């Protein structure tokens, strides 16, 4: 989520001191620009994935679609809280515990949820009429619509099931499961530091329609934080992209798509099967490390549009 005053924002200590292994240097020319003074910031964590570490996997088109939807919902929530706090500064004093985004083709709305004791109710709604300014309404104490109540219950169950908190606080988004059975809840590690890129620390939860957590997937093994501006980068250089080693699946995951869109920067992802992937502009493709023209092979299925 953007680094603003949204509830649930948090900062993590930075990660530094990693070196690029010699085994990876052979593909560096494929991602480095020929222009002088341009630099790709690379970070690889040496680790071997074990079979029990692998997470629930999805086809590449599904991963792309979920990543795009995560980004859309995250931006919707961010815009909603900007509008809310600008028009209702007293919202900071209410016991707001989260939100549910509605991102249908015909309706975009953020339902801000408050809790008194164990009772959840609406605090505000922020609607986004087409080609109009956000419409903020005070809904203090109103009951949750059924579809909001179910998703909020899934959200609470997921956040309570985080096995290891790799961030101080998390932002959560609830998506419909691709198979139409229940929900996918994402706990996104966040930061208020605009220089930090939160690559790691994110979780995905498979939750049933009645709010029971069925599977927990850590989308990384560590709380990896990259720096947009680092002392290792020359002052006259421009960061062209980031590279990370990903050990919990043999493809990039939804949060890689989300992070690339959020920071408008390509990610180069190394997976346990020795594949290098490029995640950029809402697409995932394989990098041909033997071709210095940096041609890429796009996976079957092409781009999935939401």
N, C-alpha and C positions, 0 to 999 in steps of 0.2 A: 504494500500500500504506500501511497505517497507519504513523505515525511512531513506530516502535519499534526494537528492536535486530535486525531482520532483516538477514541478509547482503545486501549490494548496495545499501543505502540511501545516498543522497548528497544534497548540498545544492547549489543553484545560486544565483548572484547574482540579486537582484531586478531587475525591470524597472520603470522609472518614467519620468515626464516626458511621457507621451502625453496628447493632448488629444482631446476628442470633436469630430469635425468638424461643421460647420454642417449638412451634408447629412443627418446622423443625428439632429439635435435634434428633427426633426419627429415622430419616433416615441417620443421619451422619455416623453411623457404616457401612452403605452400600457403602459409597464412600471413606472411609478412609482405607488406606493400613494398614495391620497388622504389617508391618515393622516399627521399631522404627525410630523416627525423620523424618517421612514423614507427610506432612500436605496438606490438601486441603484448598485453600483460598476461603472462602465463603462470599458472599454478597447478602443480600436479601433486597429489598425495599418494605416496606409494603404499598400496594395500592390495591384498588378494581377496577376491570375493569367494565365499564359500556357498555351497548350494542352499544352506538354510538361511542365508542372508538375502536371497533373491525375493523380490516382492511380487505382488499380483501384477501381471503385465497386461497391457492393452496393445492393440495394433497401432501403428504409427498415426494413421488418420484420426483415431480416437484420442490419442495423446495430444495431438495438435488441437483438436476441437475442445478438449477439456482445458488445455492451457489458455486458449483464447477466451473461453468463457470465464475462467478464473480472473483473467485480466479485466474483462468487461465488468464483471460484478465488483471487483475490487475498486475500479475507478468510479463506478456508480456510487458505492458506499462513500468513497472519499469526497466526491462532489456533493453528496447528500449532507455530510457532516459540515462541509464548508458552508453550505447554505443554511443549515440548521443553526450553527453557532453564530452566524452573521445576523440572523433574525431573532433568535431566541437564546441569548447568552445565559439565561437562567437554566438552560439544559444541563450545564455543568454541575448544577446542584442536585439534579435528580439521580436516582439510583439506576442509571442506564447500565445494562449488563450485556448488551449486544444488539445485533440487527439481523434482519433477514432481507435479502435482495430479491426483488421480482424483476426478471430481465426477459420478459416475453416480447414477441414482436409487436404486440398491440399495447403493451403496458410496461413501463419501467418505474419501479417504486421501491423505496427503502423503508422498511418497517422497523422503527427503533423501539426496542423492548426494554422495559424497566421491571424491577422486581422489588416488592415489599414483602419481607419474609421469604416464603417459598412461593408466593403468588406472582405470576408473570402477567403483565398487561402491556398495552401499547403506551408509549410515551409520546411519540410523534410519528407522522408519516411524511415522507418527502417524495412527491411525485414529479415525474419529468415529462410533461406534455410535449409532444413533438413540436420542435422549433419555438418553444417558449421557455421562460425562466423556470427553475424549480419551484414547486408549490409546496410550502411547508405548512402542515396543520398540526395543531396541538391536540393530541388524542388522549390526554392524561386519564388513565384508568380504564380505557375501553378494552373490551375483550379481544384476544388475539383471533383473527380469522383462522379457520381450521387449517388451511394449508400453511399458514405462518406458525401455528402452534406445533404442528408435526415437525416442521423443519427446525424450529427452536429447540424442541425436545431432542432431536438428533444432534444438534449443535452442542447442547449441554452434555449429552452422553459422551460425545467424542472428546470434548475438552477435558472431561473428568477421567478419560481413559488414556491420556498422554502418559506413556511409560517413563519417559525421561525428558524433563523440560530442558531443551537446549537453548531456550531464549527466556528472558525474564517474563515477557508477555507475548501473546499470540493474537493475531486477527484470524477469524474463522469465516469461511464461506461454505454454504451448503448448495450442492448441485444435485440434480436428479441423476441417479445411476444410469450408465449407458444402456444397461439391459432392462431398464424400466422398473427394476425391483429395488425400492428404497432409495437411499441417498449416498453420495460421496461427500464427506465433510473434510475440508482441508484446514488444517491449523498451520497458518503461515507465520513463520518467524519474521518479526518486523523490527525496524530501527527508526529512531528520530534523527540519526546522523546522515545527512545527505551525501556524505562521502563513502558510506558503506553499502556494499552489495551483498544481500543476504542470500547466498547460494545454498547453504545448508540449514538444517534445523527444522525443516518442514515435515509434516505428517499428513497422511491420507487415511481416512477411516471409512470402511464400508459399514453402513448403518441400515438396518431394516426399516420398513415403513412404520413399525411400531416403536422405533427409537432404541433398538438393541444393537450394540456394537458387535459386528460379526468378524471384522478383521482390522488389524492395525498395521499400517505400512509406514515405516520410517523411510522417507524419500532420500535420505542421505545417512551416512554413518556418523557424521560430525556436524557441528555448527560452524560450517565454513563461511567466513566473512572476507570478501575481497574489498580492496580500496580503489575507488575511482582515481584518486591521486595518491601516489605513493612516493616515498623517498627513493625507491629503486628506479623510478621512471625519470629520465632526463627532463629538465624543465622545458626544452624546446621540442619534446616528443608529444605525439598524440596517441592515446590508447585507441586501438582499432577493434579490440575484442578481448574476451577473457577465455581462458581454457581451464578446465577442471577435470579431475579424474573422478569418475562415477562408478561405484563398486556394488550397488545393490540391484542393478538390472543391466541387461545387455542392450538397452536403448536409453536415450534420454527420457525424462519423465515430464509430466505436465508443468511442474514448477520451473523447469528450464525454459519452456516456452513462455511462461508467465514472466519470469525474470528478464528474459531478453526483450520482451515487449515493454516491460515497465521501465527499463533503463535504456531502451533504444540502442542496444549493443548486441552484436553476435556473441554466442557462446560456442566454444569448441569443446565437445564432451568426449572423453576417452572412456570406453566401457571394458569390462573384463574380457570380452572376446577379441580385444585388440583392434576394435573398430573406432575410428574417429568420426564424430558426427558434428555437423554444423547446425545450430539452432539460430535462426535469424528471420525477422519480419514475419513471424507466425508460421514458419516452415521448418521442417526437419529434413536434412539430407546427409548422405554419407560423403566424407571427404576422401578423394583419391590421393593418398599421400605420395604416390609415385608419379604424379603428374604435376609439374611445377607451374602449369597454367591454372591450377586450382579448379579443375573441372570436378563436378560432383554428380553423384548418382542419386536421383530422387527415388525414395521407396515407392513400391507399388501402391496405388490408391490415390496418389497425388495429394493435393491440398484439400482439406475438409473445411467447408465453410459452415459457420454457425447459422 
